Amino acid sequence: DGGITQSPKYLFRKEGQNVTLSCEQNLNHDAMYWYRQDPGQGLRLIYYSQIVNDFQKGDIAEGYSVSREKKESFPLTVTSAQKNPTAFYLCASRGIMGNQPQHFGDGTRLSIL
Amino acid sequence: GENVEQHPSTLSVQEGDSAVIKCTYSDSASNYFPWYKQELGKGPQLIIDIRSNVGEKKDQRIAVTLNKTAKHFSLHITETQPEDSAVYFCAASPVTGGSYIPTFGRGTSLIVHP
C-alpha cells in the first residue's frame, strides 16, 4: 500500500536541542516538501526538493535544515535556532510528470518541554 | 508571488444543506487548483482539483468552479453530512515543467450539525 509515513506522531523538544522529523514515501515521487501548520494559518513551506541531492529553501527556512540522500526519504531537522518550533509539521510528495497533486503524510506535532 | 485568499474562515451548516467555500488568487499564470480536506490530527487529503482549461468539475456531492477572468474558484458541497466536518484548504499555483510550489489559503473550518 503506497503512501507517506511521518514519524514520530508526537515529539517533544527541550530548550537548545535539535530534533529530526522523519518522512518516508514509497510512491516513487521525485519531489518532496515540508510544511509548517499553525492554528488558523495555511500551510507554510519550509523546504522542498525536486530531486535527490538537491533542495531549496521555502518561505520560512530559518532554523530548519533538510537532507535528500535517498529518493524516498526527506528528513527535517528543527535546530535550536528555531525559537518558536511548536507546530504541526506536514510532509508531502509529488510525481513531477504532468499536473499531479501533492500527497500528504499525517503529520508530526512538535512541542517544547 | 501568488497570494490566495480563502473565505469564510468558519462555516456552520445543518445536515442536508449546501456549503460553499470561495478562494481568490492573484497570479494569472496559476493553472492548477486543488482542494484538500483535513480531519483533526491528520494530513490534508485531496478531494477534487481543477485545471485552468476547465470551468467546472463535479464528483458526486462535491463540485469546483473556476472563473479565470475574475481569478476565483469555489468548492461546493451538496447534501452535507456530519462526516463532511473538517478543515478545507484551497491552493493555487502555476505548474511549469516539473516545478510545482502551491500557495495555500488559510483554511475553512466546516461544521455540519446533525
Interface residues (C-beta under 8 A of the other chain):
Chain A: I4 Q6 D30 A31 G40 Q41 G42 L43 L45 Y48 Q50 G58 L90 A92 R94 I96 M97 N99 P101 Q102 H103 F104 G105 D106 G107
Chain B: V4 Q6 S9 N31 Y32 P34 Y36 G41 K42 G43 P44 Q45 L46 D49 R51 F89 V95 G97 G98 S99 Y100 I101 P102 T103 F104 G105 R106 G107
